[in-house]
Amino acid sequence: MMRRLFFAFVAVFAGALFASRVGAQTDVGPTLAQIVKRSYLACGVTAAPGFAQRDGAGEWRGFEVDFCRAVASAVLDDPAKARIVELPPKARVGALQSGAIDLAASASPWTQTRDAGQKLIYAGVFLYDGQGFIVRRQRGFNSVQDLDSVAICIEQGTPYELEVADFFRARKVKYDAKLFASFEDAAKAYDEGKCDALTADISTLHVVRIGLTAPADHAVLPDLISKSPRGPLVRQGDDQWLNIIRWTLFAMVNAEELEVSKANADAALSSEKPQIRRLLGVDGAHGGDLGLSEDWAYRIIKHVGNYADVFERNLGQGAPFGMERRLNALWSKGGLMYAPPVR
């Protein structure tokens, strides 16, 4: 009898502890339950400067790494509990489908085929990217519309090659395609002056620029000739986990708009602004539906920061790449970053 009572007490205590860690909701989805049980988030990334790379001490840093840590902060109140799993691009989908990772922060650009054909789903867009060009400042090119009868270094057999062909054909303008077997070869040829421009996604071109012989002599043109929206991927079939990833991103964007940052998160707890009080969990009950504690968004901002914090220190003015926000600016500042409110 005593033995049965003991195990019953243990079961009740464990259930209460679990509920306290994930919020008031009792119907916890399989992904969240597994993460809480093992006490870490398995987050897949592909090594790339600015997005996911090890620093001199061997610690992972980058835009996508910080997103992993934001999710771990929301769920486990500890950014260090994001276990970063490095994957080659071709292994990301299989790792997510098999359950080896809970979230793919590094993913190929969002397309209909990738969204619908892999039993995965994009939780949102955390970077509006797209194909563009890098050119020498001395040429005086200010826009892609200025590119006429130019030689362009292109990685052969890629969508880049097709997009350039479509772009110049539509404008009825001539160009000289210099094709290379790898992007590294194309970038090297551009640096050596064999082409007037190099094409790739804007984020890639900013990384390439700092590795050129004279980075200050080159500029990434502001225009895009294609769309490459990027964002985190999760498995289909667990709507609660999808919502957690989606609202992690939304919370970071809303925090920037409300001017709540990593630097002032604690002070913001005493704000009288209703939107800030709801976001930080001071007023209302906005965590239980996600299976999280009421202060889930405060955890994200306190531990990792808002969207601007993450962008600027990894890709923007606080990083060597110096990327402009452009489309990734808030909607109120001419960009596309827009998030539903927490209410």
Buried (B, 14 or more C-beta within 10 A) or exposed (E): EEEEEEEEEEEEEEEEEBBEBBBBBEEBBEBBBBBBEEEBBBBBBBBBBBBBBBEEEEEBBBBBBBBBBBBBBBBBBBBEBBBBBBBEEEBBBEBBBEEEBBBBBBBBBBBEEBEEEBEBBBBBBBBBBBBBBBBBEEEEBEEBEBBEEBBBBBBBEBBBBEBBEEBBEEEEEEBEBBBBEEBEBBBBBBBEEEBBBBBBBBBBBBBBBBEBEEEEEBBBBEBBBBEBBBBBBBBEEBEBBBBBBBBBBBBBBBBBBBEBBBEEBEEBBEBEEEBBBBBBBBBEEBBBEBBBBBBBBBBBBBBBBBBBBBBBBBBBEEBEBBBBBBBBBBEEEEBEBEBEEBE
